[in-house]
Amino acid sequence: MEIRTLRYFLAVAREENMTRAAETLHVTQPTLSKSLKSLEDELGKKLFTRHSFSIKLTDEGILLRNRAEDLVSMADRIEQEFISLDDITGGDLYFGLAESFQIRYLAQSIHSFKQTYPDLRYHITSGDTEQVMEKLDKGLLDFVVLAESADAGTYESVVFPEADLWGLVIPEDDPLAKKKAIHVDDLIGLPLFCSEQSWENDIPKWAGDKMSDLHLEGSFRLAYNASIFTKEHLGYLLTFDRLIDTSPESGLVFRPLMPCLETKLYLVWKRYQTFSPIAERFLKQIQSTFTAI
């Protein structure tokens, strides 16, 4: 199985049309068809269902697409790393990020780093712990930012300078908006929005034995989307402070949880990871910067 063949396969999966895929790849249609037929023969599975004007993936084709995307991304990354071995002005960095106002510290570090390495290119993936850790373990990311500590036996980390404060985002015309802080009894019986990860790990630490009295109306991986539902009075959003616009014109307010609930943020990488030169330099800088702060 060749990387080139996987690129052909991904192009056809993306275009859902053999002719268009051949044009984007700058190969003839017979060459493309022959390569895909050889791939199906090699795997012993039918990857496409061919219709009059389109091509659809089979279940086996969907599985291969998911694996092929990772393999092709890894091949591209290896190529870029070797190209940049002698490049002292730049290279590529790959991050997987949780949502937090503290991402500004990472952005500031990247901005400072680019002053020394102007040809730096950085690639950002956002997601929850499960999503970004999978990519880190596969070698597709250099660093991830997590709102929880990672296994010290497998990963190393540096903690961000501050902690994120938990609270409730509320429509400004809701009676709860008149409160200065939110207690667990205030939330009993209300429709709540939260990330699934935080509902399972963070909120139980705060709610204690009353956790079973709380109702998760819906889970969101992106706090912004949840804030839209909150603004439409579908529920109340449990999230970090400074993630959502709660300015006077936003129609929303933020009230901290009481007792106070805070979460630390961590920059994480694999223990014994072999970094590209640019990633190694960046790590040294951010360790120094965070320690100084």
Secondary structure, DSSP 8 states (H G I E B T S, - for coil): --HHHHHHHHHHHHHS-HHHHHHHHTS-HHHHHHHHHHHHHHHTS--EEE-SS-EEE-HHHHHHHHHHHHHHHHHHHHHHHHHGGG-TTEEEEEEEE---TTHHHHHHHHHHHHHH-TEEEEEEEE--HHHHHHHHHTTS-SEEEESS---TTTEEEEEEEEEEEEEEEEETTSGGGG-SSB-HHHHTTSEEEE-HHHHHHTHHHHHGGGGGG-EEEEE-S-HHHHHHHHHTTS-EEEEETTSS--STTTTEEEEEBSS--EEEEEEEEETT----HHHHHHHHHHHHHHHH-
